[in-house]
Amino acid sequence: MFTNVYNPRSAIARKDEYRDTLVSKGATLGANCTIVCSVTIGKYSFVGAGSVVTIHVPDYALVLGVPARHVGWMSEHGVRLKLPLKNKNGSAFSAKCPETRIKYQLLDSLVRKVDCG
């Protein structure tokens, strides 16, 4: 489910207040999740079923709950990666997808794909 106005009221026309929402390439939206308007769902991210997304979701992030919270990282293949939520002291962490063997790196609290196998 997507909302298009941040503060909707059935008796008040607010068509001039519509806000854009972006769902990036490869993102997975679980059944019955709600995406509040004006957020961005990052590429290859994963929103769990029934979650309510009120904040931007980073690329490759796994978010769950009401409201949705960042709880992990996912590969492009849809497999949870063994990476910490954030890196400390600027250090980099990496993990391979167990299905595809593609390597991902966590750097500056963002995940990116490093190689293709």
Phi and psi restraints in degrees (range 20) as a CNS / XPLOR table:
assign (resid 1 and name C) (resid 2 and name N)
       (resid 2 and name CA) (resid 2 and name C) 1.0 -118.5 20.0 2
assign (resid 2 and name N) (resid 2 and name CA)
       (resid 2 and name C) (resid 3 and name N) 1.0 140.2 20.0 2
assign (resid 2 and name C) (resid 3 and name N)
       (resid 3 and name CA) (resid 3 and name C) 1.0 -99.0 20.0 2
assign (resid 3 and name N) (resid 3 and name CA)
       (resid 3 and name C) (resid 4 and name N) 1.0 157.0 20.0 2
assign (resid 3 and name C) (resid 4 and name N)
       (resid 4 and name CA) (resid 4 and name C) 1.0 -122.4 20.0 2
assign (resid 4 and name N) (resid 4 and name CA)
       (resid 4 and name C) (resid 5 and name N) 1.0 -11.0 20.0 2
assign (resid 4 and name C) (resid 5 and name N)
       (resid 5 and name CA) (resid 5 and name C) 1.0 -129.9 20.0 2
assign (resid 5 and name N) (resid 5 and name CA)
       (resid 5 and name C) (resid 6 and name N) 1.0 136.8 20.0 2
assign (resid 5 and name C) (resid 6 and name N)
       (resid 6 and name CA) (resid 6 and name C) 1.0 -67.4 20.0 2
assign (resid 6 and name N) (resid 6 and name CA)
       (resid 6 and name C) (resid 7 and name N) 1.0 -36.5 20.0 2
assign (resid 6 and name C) (resid 7 and name N)
       (resid 7 and name CA) (resid 7 and name C) 1.0 -128.1 20.0 2
assign (resid 7 and name N) (resid 7 and name CA)
       (resid 7 and name C) (resid 8 and name N) 1.0 73.3 20.0 2
assign (resid 7 and name C) (resid 8 and name N)
       (resid 8 and name CA) (resid 8 and name C) 1.0 -73.6 20.0 2
assign (resid 8 and name N) (resid 8 and name CA)
       (resid 8 and name C) (resid 9 and name N) 1.0 146.7 20.0 2
assign (resid 8 and name C) (resid 9 and name N)
       (resid 9 and name CA) (resid 9 and name C) 1.0 -140.0 20.0 2
assign (resid 9 and name N) (resid 9 and name CA)
       (resid 9 and name C) (resid 10 and name N) 1.0 130.9 20.0 2
assign (resid 9 and name C) (resid 10 and name N)
       (resid 10 and name CA) (resid 10 and name C) 1.0 -65.0 20.0 2
assign (resid 10 and name N) (resid 10 and name CA)
       (resid 10 and name C) (resid 11 and name N) 1.0 -30.8 20.0 2
assign (resid 10 and name C) (resid 11 and name N)
       (resid 11 and name CA) (resid 11 and name C) 1.0 -89.3 20.0 2
assign (resid 11 and name N) (resid 11 and name CA)
       (resid 11 and name C) (resid 12 and name N) 1.0 -3.2 20.0 2
assign (resid 11 and name C) (resid 12 and name N)
       (resid 12 and name CA) (resid 12 and name C) 1.0 -120.2 20.0 2
assign (resid 12 and name N) (resid 12 and name CA)
       (resid 12 and name C) (resid 13 and name N) 1.0 123.0 20.0 2
assign (resid 12 and name C) (resid 13 and name N)
       (resid 13 and name CA) (resid 13 and name C) 1.0 -74.7 20.0 2
assign (resid 13 and name N) (resid 13 and name CA)
       (resid 13 and name C) (resid 14 and name N) 1.0 123.7 20.0 2
assign (resid 13 and name C) (resid 14 and name N)
       (resid 14 and name CA) (resid 14 and name C) 1.0 -130.2 20.0 2
assign (resid 14 and name N) (resid 14 and name CA)
       (resid 14 and name C) (resid 15 and name N) 1.0 35.8 20.0 2
assign (resid 14 and name C) (resid 15 and name N)
       (resid 15 and name CA) (resid 15 and name C) 1.0 -63.3 20.0 2
assign (resid 15 and name N) (resid 15 and name CA)
       (resid 15 and name C) (resid 16 and name N) 1.0 -23.0 20.0 2
assign (resid 15 and name C) (resid 16 and name N)
       (resid 16 and name CA) (resid 16 and name C) 1.0 -79.6 20.0 2
assign (resid 16 and name N) (resid 16 and name CA)
       (resid 16 and name C) (resid 17 and name N) 1.0 -3.7 20.0 2
assign (resid 16 and name C) (resid 17 and name N)
       (resid 17 and name CA) (resid 17 and name C) 1.0 -108.5 20.0 2
assign (resid 17 and name N) (resid 17 and name CA)
       (resid 17 and name C) (resid 18 and name N) 1.0 10.6 20.0 2
assign (resid 17 and name C) (resid 18 and name N)
       (resid 18 and name CA) (resid 18 and name C) 1.0 -57.2 20.0 2
assign (resid 18 and name N) (resid 18 and name CA)
       (resid 18 and name C) (resid 19 and name N) 1.0 141.0 20.0 2
assign (resid 18 and name C) (resid 19 and name N)
       (resid 19 and name CA) (resid 19 and name C) 1.0 -121.9 20.0 2
assign (resid 19 and name N) (resid 19 and name CA)
       (resid 19 and name C) (resid 20 and name N) 1.0 146.3 20.0 2
assign (resid 19 and name C) (resid 20 and name N)
       (resid 20 and name CA) (resid 20 and name C) 1.0 -79.1 20.0 2
assign (resid 20 and name N) (resid 20 and name CA)
       (resid 20 and name C) (resid 21 and name N) 1.0 147.9 20.0 2
assign (resid 20 and name C) (resid 21 and name N)
       (resid 21 and name CA) (resid 21 and name C) 1.0 -130.2 20.0 2
assign (resid 21 and name N) (resid 21 and name CA)
       (resid 21 and name C) (resid 22 and name N) 1.0 138.1 20.0 2
assign (resid 21 and name C) (resid 22 and name N)
       (resid 22 and name CA) (resid 22 and name C) 1.0 -118.6 20.0 2
assign (resid 22 and name N) (resid 22 and name CA)
       (resid 22 and name C) (resid 23 and name N) 1.0 125.6 20.0 2
assign (resid 22 and name C) (resid 23 and name N)
       (resid 23 and name CA) (resid 23 and name C) 1.0 -110.8 20.0 2
assign (resid 23 and name N) (resid 23 and name CA)
       (resid 23 and name C) (resid 24 and name N) 1.0 114.1 20.0 2
assign (resid 23 and name C) (resid 24 and name N)
       (resid 24 and name CA) (resid 24 and name C) 1.0 -80.1 20.0 2
assign (resid 24 and name N) (resid 24 and name CA)
       (resid 24 and name C) (resid 25 and name N) 1.0 166.5 20.0 2
assign (resid 24 and name C) (resid 25 and name N)
       (resid 25 and name CA) (resid 25 and name C) 1.0 -51.9 20.0 2
assign (resid 25 and name N) (resid 25 and name CA)
       (resid 25 and name C) (resid 26 and name N) 1.0 132.0 20.0 2
assign (resid 25 and name C) (resid 26 and name N)
       (resid 26 and name CA) (resid 26 and name C) 1.0 79.4 20.0 2
assign (resid 26 and name N) (resid 26 and name CA)
       (resid 26 and name C) (resid 27 and name N) 1.0 -1.1 20.0 2
assign (resid 26 and name C) (resid 27 and name N)
       (resid 27 and name CA) (resid 27 and name C) 1.0 -67.4 20.0 2
assign (resid 27 and name N) (resid 27 and name CA)
       (resid 27 and name C) (resid 28 and name N) 1.0 144.7 20.0 2
assign (resid 27 and name C) (resid 28 and name N)
       (resid 28 and name CA) (resid 28 and name C) 1.0 -112.6 20.0 2
assign (resid 28 and name N) (resid 28 and name CA)
       (resid 28 and name C) (resid 29 and name N) 1.0 127.4 20.0 2
assign (resid 28 and name C) (resid 29 and name N)
       (resid 29 and name CA) (resid 29 and name C) 1.0 -112.9 20.0 2
assign (resid 29 and name N) (resid 29 and name CA)
       (resid 29 and name C) (resid 30 and name N) 1.0 114.3 20.0 2
assign (resid 29 and name C) (resid 30 and name N)
       (resid 30 and name CA) (resid 30 and name C) 1.0 -67.2 20.0 2
assign (resid 30 and name N) (resid 30 and name CA)
       (resid 30 and name C) (resid 31 and name N) 1.0 160.4 20.0 2
assign (resid 30 and name C) (resid 31 and name N)
       (resid 31 and name CA) (resid 31 and name C) 1.0 -55.1 20.0 2
assign (resid 31 and name N) (resid 31 and name CA)
       (resid 31 and name C) (resid 32 and name N) 1.0 136.2 20.0 2
assign (resid 31 and name C) (resid 32 and name N)
       (resid 32 and name CA) (resid 32 and name C) 1.0 61.1 20.0 2
assign (resid 32 and name N) (resid 32 and name CA)
       (resid 32 and name C) (resid 33 and name N) 1.0 24.4 20.0 2
assign (resid 32 and name C) (resid 33 and name N)
       (resid 33 and name CA) (resid 33 and name C) 1.0 -80.0 20.0 2
assign (resid 33 and name N) (resid 33 and name CA)
       (resid 33 and name C) (resid 34 and name N) 1.0 157.1 20.0 2
assign (resid 33 and name C) (resid 34 and name N)
       (resid 34 and name CA) (resid 34 and name C) 1.0 -120.0 20.0 2
assign (resid 34 and name N) (resid 34 and name CA)
       (resid 34 and name C) (resid 35 and name N) 1.0 129.5 20.0 2
assign (resid 34 and name C) (resid 35 and name N)
       (resid 35 and name CA) (resid 35 and name C) 1.0 -111.8 20.0 2
assign (resid 35 and name N) (resid 35 and name CA)
       (resid 35 and name C) (resid 36 and name N) 1.0 113.0 20.0 2
assign (resid 35 and name C) (resid 36 and name N)
       (resid 36 and name CA) (resid 36 and name C) 1.0 -73.3 20.0 2
assign (resid 36 and name N) (resid 36 and name CA)
       (resid 36 and name C) (resid 37 and name N) 1.0 141.7 20.0 2
assign (resid 36 and name C) (resid 37 and name N)
       (resid 37 and name CA) (resid 37 and name C) 1.0 -57.5 20.0 2
assign (resid 37 and name N) (resid 37 and name CA)
       (resid 37 and name C) (resid 38 and name N) 1.0 154.5 20.0 2
assign (resid 37 and name C) (resid 38 and name N)
       (resid 38 and name CA) (resid 38 and name C) 1.0 76.8 20.0 2
assign (resid 38 and name N) (resid 38 and name CA)
       (resid 38 and name C) (resid 39 and name N) 1.0 11.7 20.0 2
assign (resid 38 and name C) (resid 39 and name N)
       (resid 39 and name CA) (resid 39 and name C) 1.0 -99.2 20.0 2
assign (resid 39 and name N) (resid 39 and name CA)
       (resid 39 and name C) (resid 40 and name N) 1.0 163.0 20.0 2
assign (resid 39 and name C) (resid 40 and name N)
       (resid 40 and name CA) (resid 40 and name C) 1.0 -114.9 20.0 2
assign (resid 40 and name N) (resid 40 and name CA)
       (resid 40 and name C) (resid 41 and name N) 1.0 130.3 20.0 2
assign (resid 40 and name C) (resid 41 and name N)
       (resid 41 and name CA) (resid 41 and name C) 1.0 -100.2 20.0 2
assign (resid 41 and name N) (resid 41 and name CA)
       (resid 41 and name C) (resid 42 and name N) 1.0 114.1 20.0 2
assign (resid 41 and name C) (resid 42 and name N)
       (resid 42 and name CA) (resid 42 and name C) 1.0 -66.6 20.0 2
assign (resid 42 and name N) (resid 42 and name CA)
       (resid 42 and name C) (resid 43 and name N) 1.0 163.2 20.0 2
assign (resid 42 and name C) (resid 43 and name N)
       (resid 43 and name CA) (resid 43 and name C) 1.0 -64.2 20.0 2
assign (resid 43 and name N) (resid 43 and name CA)
       (resid 43 and name C) (resid 44 and name N) 1.0 138.1 20.0 2
assign (resid 43 and name C) (resid 44 and name N)
       (resid 44 and name CA) (resid 44 and name C) 1.0 57.3 20.0 2
assign (resid 44 and name N) (resid 44 and name CA)
       (resid 44 and name C) (resid 45 and name N) 1.0 19.9 20.0 2
assign (resid 44 and name C) (resid 45 and name N)
       (resid 45 and name CA) (resid 45 and name C) 1.0 -78.5 20.0 2
assign (resid 45 and name N) (resid 45 and name CA)
       (resid 45 and name C) (resid 46 and name N) 1.0 170.6 20.0 2
assign (resid 45 and name C) (resid 46 and name N)
       (resid 46 and name CA) (resid 46 and name C) 1.0 -137.4 20.0 2
assign (resid 46 and name N) (resid 46 and name CA)
       (resid 46 and name C) (resid 47 and name N) 1.0 118.7 20.0 2
assign (resid 46 and name C) (resid 47 and name N)
       (resid 47 and name CA) (resid 47 and name C) 1.0 -104.7 20.0 2
assign (resid 47 and name N) (resid 47 and name CA)
       (resid 47 and name C) (resid 48 and name N) 1.0 120.4 20.0 2
assign (resid 47 and name C) (resid 48 and name N)
       (resid 48 and name CA) (resid 48 and name C) 1.0 -68.4 20.0 2
assign (resid 48 and name N) (resid 48 and name CA)
       (resid 48 and name C) (resid 49 and name N) 1.0 155.4 20.0 2
assign (resid 48 and name C) (resid 49 and name N)
       (resid 49 and name CA) (resid 49 and name C) 1.0 -56.4 20.0 2
assign (resid 49 and name N) (resid 49 and name CA)
       (resid 49 and name C) (resid 50 and name N) 1.0 135.2 20.0 2
assign (resid 49 and name C) (resid 50 and name N)
       (resid 50 and name CA) (resid 50 and name C) 1.0 77.4 20.0 2
assign (resid 50 and name N) (resid 50 and name CA)
       (resid 50 and name C) (resid 51 and name N) 1.0 -0.7 20.0 2
assign (resid 50 and name C) (resid 51 and name N)
       (resid 51 and name CA) (resid 51 and name C) 1.0 -71.8 20.0 2
assign (resid 51 and name N) (resid 51 and name CA)
       (resid 51 and name C) (resid 52 and name N) 1.0 151.8 20.0 2
assign (resid 51 and name C) (resid 52 and name N)
       (resid 52 and name CA) (resid 52 and name C) 1.0 -116.2 20.0 2
assign (resid 52 and name N) (resid 52 and name CA)
       (resid 52 and name C) (resid 53 and name N) 1.0 108.9 20.0 2
assign (resid 52 and name C) (resid 53 and name N)
       (resid 53 and name CA) (resid 53 and name C) 1.0 -91.8 20.0 2
assign (resid 53 and name N) (resid 53 and name CA)
       (resid 53 and name C) (resid 54 and name N) 1.0 117.7 20.0 2
assign (resid 53 and name C) (resid 54 and name N)
       (resid 54 and name CA) (resid 54 and name C) 1.0 -117.7 20.0 2
assign (resid 54 and name N) (resid 54 and name CA)
       (resid 54 and name C) (resid 55 and name N) 1.0 -4.4 20.0 2
assign (resid 54 and name C) (resid 55 and name N)
       (resid 55 and name CA) (resid 55 and name C) 1.0 -130.9 20.0 2
assign (resid 55 and name N) (resid 55 and name CA)
       (resid 55 and name C) (resid 56 and name N) 1.0 163.8 20.0 2
assign (resid 55 and name C) (resid 56 and name N)
       (resid 56 and name CA) (resid 56 and name C) 1.0 -63.0 20.0 2
assign (resid 56 and name N) (resid 56 and name CA)
       (resid 56 and name C) (resid 57 and name N) 1.0 141.1 20.0 2
assign (resid 56 and name C) (resid 57 and name N)
       (resid 57 and name CA) (resid 57 and name C) 1.0 -108.4 20.0 2
assign (resid 57 and name N) (resid 57 and name CA)
       (resid 57 and name C) (resid 58 and name N) 1.0 120.2 20.0 2
assign (resid 57 and name C) (resid 58 and name N)
       (resid 58 and name CA) (resid 58 and name C) 1.0 -65.9 20.0 2
assign (resid 58 and name N) (resid 58 and name CA)
       (resid 58 and name C) (resid 59 and name N) 1.0 159.9 20.0 2
assign (resid 58 and name C) (resid 59 and name N)
       (resid 59 and name CA) (resid 59 and name C) 1.0 -53.2 20.0 2
assign (resid 59 and name N) (resid 59 and name CA)
       (resid 59 and name C) (resid 60 and name N) 1.0 138.6 20.0 2
assign (resid 59 and name C) (resid 60 and name N)
       (resid 60 and name CA) (resid 60 and name C) 1.0 66.8 20.0 2
assign (resid 60 and name N) (resid 60 and name CA)
       (resid 60 and name C) (resid 61 and name N) 1.0 7.6 20.0 2
assign (resid 60 and name C) (resid 61 and name N)
       (resid 61 and name CA) (resid 61 and name C) 1.0 -79.7 20.0 2
assign (resid 61 and name N) (resid 61 and name CA)
       (resid 61 and name C) (resid 62 and name N) 1.0 149.1 20.0 2
assign (resid 61 and name C) (resid 62 and name N)
       (resid 62 and name CA) (resid 62 and name C) 1.0 -108.2 20.0 2
assign (resid 62 and name N) (resid 62 and name CA)
       (resid 62 and name C) (resid 63 and name N) 1.0 121.6 20.0 2
assign (resid 62 and name C) (resid 63 and name N)
       (resid 63 and name CA) (resid 63 and name C) 1.0 -122.7 20.0 2
assign (resid 63 and name N) (resid 63 and name CA)
       (resid 63 and name C) (resid 64 and name N) 1.0 141.5 20.0 2
assign (resid 63 and name C) (resid 64 and name N)
       (resid 64 and name CA) (resid 64 and name C) 1.0 -142.5 20.0 2
assign (resid 64 and name N) (resid 64 and name CA)
       (resid 64 and name C) (resid 65 and name N) 1.0 151.0 20.0 2
assign (resid 64 and name C) (resid 65 and name N)
       (resid 65 and name CA) (resid 65 and name C) 1.0 103.1 20.0 2
assign (resid 65 and name N) (resid 65 and name CA)
       (resid 65 and name C) (resid 66 and name N) 1.0 -178.2 20.0 2
assign (resid 65 and name C) (resid 66 and name N)
       (resid 66 and name CA) (resid 66 and name C) 1.0 -129.8 20.0 2
assign (resid 66 and name N) (resid 66 and name CA)
       (resid 66 and name C) (resid 67 and name N) 1.0 105.6 20.0 2
assign (resid 66 and name C) (resid 67 and name N)
       (resid 67 and name CA) (resid 67 and name C) 1.0 -71.5 20.0 2
assign (resid 67 and name N) (resid 67 and name CA)
       (resid 67 and name C) (resid 68 and name N) 1.0 159.9 20.0 2
assign (resid 67 and name C) (resid 68 and name N)
       (resid 68 and name CA) (resid 68 and name C) 1.0 -63.2 20.0 2
assign (resid 68 and name N) (resid 68 and name CA)
       (resid 68 and name C) (resid 69 and name N) 1.0 135.8 20.0 2
assign (resid 68 and name C) (resid 69 and name N)
       (resid 69 and name CA) (resid 69 and name C) 1.0 -124.3 20.0 2
assign (resid 69 and name N) (resid 69 and name CA)
       (resid 69 and name C) (resid 70 and name N) 1.0 146.2 20.0 2
assign (resid 69 and name C) (resid 70 and name N)
       (resid 70 and name CA) (resid 70 and name C) 1.0 -73.5 20.0 2
assign (resid 70 and name N) (resid 70 and name CA)
       (resid 70 and name C) (resid 71 and name N) 1.0 118.9 20.0 2
assign (resid 70 and name C) (resid 71 and name N)
       (resid 71 and name CA) (resid 71 and name C) 1.0 -121.5 20.0 2
assign (resid 71 and name N) (resid 71 and name CA)
       (resid 71 and name C) (resid 72 and name N) 1.0 -7.3 20.0 2
assign (resid 71 and name C) (resid 72 and name N)
       (resid 72 and name CA) (resid 72 and name C) 1.0 178.9 20.0 2
assign (resid 72 and name N) (resid 72 and name CA)
       (resid 72 and name C) (resid 73 and name N) 1.0 -168.2 20.0 2
assign (resid 72 and name C) (resid 73 and name N)
       (resid 73 and name CA) (resid 73 and name C) 1.0 -128.8 20.0 2
assign (resid 73 and name N) (resid 73 and name CA)
       (resid 73 and name C) (resid 74 and name N) 1.0 148.3 20.0 2
assign (resid 73 and name C) (resid 74 and name N)
       (resid 74 and name CA) (resid 74 and name C) 1.0 -123.8 20.0 2
assign (resid 74 and name N) (resid 74 and name CA)
       (resid 74 and name C) (resid 75 and name N) 1.0 150.5 20.0 2
assign (resid 74 and name C) (resid 75 and name N)
       (resid 75 and name CA) (resid 75 and name C) 1.0 -84.7 20.0 2
assign (resid 75 and name N) (resid 75 and name CA)
       (resid 75 and name C) (resid 76 and name N) 1.0 169.6 20.0 2
assign (resid 75 and name C) (resid 76 and name N)
       (resid 76 and name CA) (resid 76 and name C) 1.0 -63.5 20.0 2
assign (resid 76 and name N) (resid 76 and name CA)
       (resid 76 and name C) (resid 77 and name N) 1.0 -21.8 20.0 2
assign (resid 76 and name C) (resid 77 and name N)
       (resid 77 and name CA) (resid 77 and name C) 1.0 -84.6 20.0 2
assign (resid 77 and name N) (resid 77 and name CA)
       (resid 77 and name C) (resid 78 and name N) 1.0 -5.3 20.0 2
assign (resid 77 and name C) (resid 78 and name N)
       (resid 78 and name CA) (resid 78 and name C) 1.0 86.7 20.0 2
assign (resid 78 and name N) (resid 78 and name CA)
       (resid 78 and name C) (resid 79 and name N) 1.0 25.8 20.0 2
assign (resid 78 and name C) (resid 79 and name N)
       (resid 79 and name CA) (resid 79 and name C) 1.0 -111.2 20.0 2
assign (resid 79 and name N) (resid 79 and name CA)
       (resid 79 and name C) (resid 80 and name N) 1.0 136.6 20.0 2
assign (resid 79 and name C) (resid 80 and name N)
       (resid 80 and name CA) (resid 80 and name C) 1.0 -67.3 20.0 2
assign (resid 80 and name N) (resid 80 and name CA)
       (resid 80 and name C) (resid 81 and name N) 1.0 132.8 20.0 2
assign (resid 80 and name C) (resid 81 and name N)
       (resid 81 and name CA) (resid 81 and name C) 1.0 -94.2 20.0 2
assign (resid 81 and name N) (resid 81 and name CA)
       (resid 81 and name C) (resid 82 and name N) 1.0 145.9 20.0 2
assign (resid 81 and name C) (resid 82 and name N)
       (resid 82 and name CA) (resid 82 and name C) 1.0 -88.7 20.0 2
assign (resid 82 and name N) (resid 82 and name CA)
       (resid 82 and name C) (resid 83 and name N) 1.0 78.3 20.0 2
assign (resid 82 and name C) (resid 83 and name N)
       (resid 83 and name CA) (resid 83 and name C) 1.0 -131.9 20.0 2
assign (resid 83 and name N) (resid 83 and name CA)
       (resid 83 and name C) (resid 84 and name N) 1.0 147.9 20.0 2
assign (resid 83 and name C) (resid 84 and name N)
       (resid 84 and name CA) (resid 84 and name C) 1.0 -68.6 20.0 2
assign (resid 84 and name N) (resid 84 and name CA)
       (resid 84 and name C) (resid 85 and name N) 1.0 160.2 20.0 2
assign (resid 84 and name C) (resid 85 and name N)
       (resid 85 and name CA) (resid 85 and name C) 1.0 -62.4 20.0 2
assign (resid 85 and name N) (resid 85 and name CA)
       (resid 85 and name C) (resid 86 and name N) 1.0 -41.7 20.0 2
assign (resid 85 and name C) (resid 86 and name N)
       (resid 86 and name CA) (resid 86 and name C) 1.0 -137.1 20.0 2
assign (resid 86 and name N) (resid 86 and name CA)
       (resid 86 and name C) (resid 87 and name N) 1.0 153.1 20.0 2
assign (resid 86 and name C) (resid 87 and name N)
       (resid 87 and name CA) (resid 87 and name C) 1.0 -94.8 20.0 2
assign (resid 87 and name N) (resid 87 and name CA)
       (resid 87 and name C) (resid 88 and name N) 1.0 143.7 20.0 2
assign (resid 87 and name C) (resid 88 and name N)
       (resid 88 and name CA) (resid 88 and name C) 1.0 -104.9 20.0 2
assign (resid 88 and name N) (resid 88 and name CA)
       (resid 88 and name C) (resid 89 and name N) 1.0 144.8 20.0 2
assign (resid 88 and name C) (resid 89 and name N)
       (resid 89 and name CA) (resid 89 and name C) 1.0 59.2 20.0 2
assign (resid 89 and name N) (resid 89 and name CA)
       (resid 89 and name C) (resid 90 and name N) 1.0 27.7 20.0 2
assign (resid 89 and name C) (resid 90 and name N)
       (resid 90 and name CA) (resid 90 and name C) 1.0 72.1 20.0 2
assign (resid 90 and name N) (resid 90 and name CA)
       (resid 90 and name C) (resid 91 and name N) 1.0 8.3 20.0 2
assign (resid 90 and name C) (resid 91 and name N)
       (resid 91 and name CA) (resid 91 and name C) 1.0 -76.0 20.0 2
assign (resid 91 and name N) (resid 91 and name CA)
       (resid 91 and name C) (resid 92 and name N) 1.0 154.4 20.0 2
assign (resid 91 and name C) (resid 92 and name N)
       (resid 92 and name CA) (resid 92 and name C) 1.0 -103.9 20.0 2
assign (resid 92 and name N) (resid 92 and name CA)
       (resid 92 and name C) (resid 93 and name N) 1.0 144.2 20.0 2
assign (resid 92 and name C) (resid 93 and name N)
       (resid 93 and name CA) (resid 93 and name C) 1.0 -123.6 20.0 2
assign (resid 93 and name N) (resid 93 and name CA)
       (resid 93 and name C) (resid 94 and name N) 1.0 150.9 20.0 2
assign (resid 93 and name C) (resid 94 and name N)
       (resid 94 and name CA) (resid 94 and name C) 1.0 -137.6 20.0 2
assign (resid 94 and name N) (resid 94 and name CA)
       (resid 94 and name C) (resid 95 and name N) 1.0 157.7 20.0 2
assign (resid 94 and name C) (resid 95 and name N)
       (resid 95 and name CA) (resid 95 and name C) 1.0 -152.1 20.0 2
assign (resid 95 and name N) (resid 95 and name CA)
       (resid 95 and name C) (resid 96 and name N) 1.0 151.8 20.0 2
assign (resid 95 and name C) (resid 96 and name N)
       (resid 96 and name CA) (resid 96 and name C) 1.0 -107.2 20.0 2
assign (resid 96 and name N) (resid 96 and name CA)
       (resid 96 and name C) (resid 97 and name N) 1.0 141.8 20.0 2
assign (resid 96 and name C) (resid 97 and name N)
       (resid 97 and name CA) (resid 97 and name C) 1.0 -66.3 20.0 2
assign (resid 97 and name N) (resid 97 and name CA)
       (resid 97 and name C) (resid 98 and name N) 1.0 125.3 20.0 2
assign (resid 97 and name C) (resid 98 and name N)
       (resid 98 and name CA) (resid 98 and name C) 1.0 -67.5 20.0 2
assign (resid 98 and name N) (resid 98 and name CA)
       (resid 98 and name C) (resid 99 and name N) 1.0 -19.5 20.0 2
assign (resid 98 and name C) (resid 99 and name N)
       (resid 99 and name CA) (resid 99 and name C) 1.0 -84.4 20.0 2
assign (resid 99 and name N) (resid 99 and name CA)
       (resid 99 and name C) (resid 100 and name N) 1.0 -42.7 20.0 2
assign (resid 99 and name C) (resid 100 and name N)
       (resid 100 and name CA) (resid 100 and name C) 1.0 -110.3 20.0 2
assign (resid 100 and name N) (resid 100 and name CA)
       (resid 100 and name C) (resid 101 and name N) 1.0 -14.5 20.0 2
assign (resid 100 and name C) (resid 101 and name N)
       (resid 101 and name CA) (resid 101 and name C) 1.0 67.4 20.0 2
assign (resid 101 and name N) (resid 101 and name CA)
       (resid 101 and name C) (resid 102 and name N) 1.0 12.6 20.0 2
assign (resid 101 and name C) (resid 102 and name N)
       (resid 102 and name CA) (resid 102 and name C) 1.0 -74.3 20.0 2
assign (resid 102 and name N) (resid 102 and name CA)
       (resid 102 and name C) (resid 103 and name N) 1.0 137.3 20.0 2
assign (resid 102 and name C) (resid 103 and name N)
       (resid 103 and name CA) (resid 103 and name C) 1.0 -93.3 20.0 2
assign (resid 103 and name N) (resid 103 and name CA)
       (resid 103 and name C) (resid 104 and name N) 1.0 139.0 20.0 2
assign (resid 103 and name C) (resid 104 and name N)
       (resid 104 and name CA) (resid 104 and name C) 1.0 -124.2 20.0 2
assign (resid 104 and name N) (resid 104 and name CA)
       (resid 104 and name C) (resid 105 and name N) 1.0 149.1 20.0 2
assign (resid 104 and name C) (resid 105 and name N)
       (resid 105 and name CA) (resid 105 and name C) 1.0 -128.0 20.0 2
assign (resid 105 and name N) (resid 105 and name CA)
       (resid 105 and name C) (resid 106 and name N) 1.0 135.9 20.0 2
assign (resid 105 and name C) (resid 106 and name N)
       (resid 106 and name CA) (resid 106 and name C) 1.0 -99.5 20.0 2
assign (resid 106 and name N) (resid 106 and name CA)
       (resid 106 and name C) (resid 107 and name N) 1.0 118.2 20.0 2
assign (resid 106 and name C) (resid 107 and name N)
       (resid 107 and name CA) (resid 107 and name C) 1.0 -145.7 20.0 2
assign (resid 107 and name N) (resid 107 and name CA)
       (resid 107 and name C) (resid 108 and name N) 1.0 131.4 20.0 2
assign (resid 107 and name C) (resid 108 and name N)
       (resid 108 and name CA) (resid 108 and name C) 1.0 55.2 20.0 2
assign (resid 108 and name N) (resid 108 and name CA)
       (resid 108 and name C) (resid 109 and name N) 1.0 40.2 20.0 2
assign (resid 108 and name C) (resid 109 and name N)
       (resid 109 and name CA) (resid 109 and name C) 1.0 63.1 20.0 2
assign (resid 109 and name N) (resid 109 and name CA)
       (resid 109 and name C) (resid 110 and name N) 1.0 21.5 20.0 2
assign (resid 109 and name C) (resid 110 and name N)
       (resid 110 and name CA) (resid 110 and name C) 1.0 -130.4 20.0 2
assign (resid 110 and name N) (resid 110 and name CA)
       (resid 110 and name C) (resid 111 and name N) 1.0 146.6 20.0 2
assign (resid 110 and name C) (resid 111 and name N)
       (resid 111 and name CA) (resid 111 and name C) 1.0 -105.5 20.0 2
assign (resid 111 and name N) (resid 111 and name CA)
       (resid 111 and name C) (resid 112 and name N) 1.0 141.7 20.0 2
assign (resid 111 and name C) (resid 112 and name N)
       (resid 112 and name CA) (resid 112 and name C) 1.0 -140.8 20.0 2
assign (resid 112 and name N) (resid 112 and name CA)
       (resid 112 and name C) (resid 113 and name N) 1.0 154.9 20.0 2
assign (resid 112 and name C) (resid 113 and name N)
       (resid 113 and name CA) (resid 113 and name C) 1.0 -79.3 20.0 2
assign (resid 113 and name N) (resid 113 and name CA)
       (resid 113 and name C) (resid 114 and name N) 1.0 132.8 20.0 2
assign (resid 113 and name C) (resid 114 and name N)
       (resid 114 and name CA) (resid 114 and name C) 1.0 -97.1 20.0 2
assign (resid 114 and name N) (resid 114 and name CA)
       (resid 114 and name C) (resid 115 and name N) 1.0 -42.5 20.0 2
assign (resid 114 and name C) (resid 115 and name N)
       (resid 115 and name CA) (resid 115 and name C) 1.0 -145.5 20.0 2
assign (resid 115 and name N) (resid 115 and name CA)
       (resid 115 and name C) (resid 116 and name N) 1.0 -179.8 20.0 2
assign (resid 115 and name C) (resid 116 and name N)
       (resid 116 and name CA) (resid 116 and name C) 1.0 -110.8 20.0 2
assign (resid 116 and name N) (resid 116 and name CA)
       (resid 116 and name C) (resid 117 and name N) 1.0 32.9 20.0 2
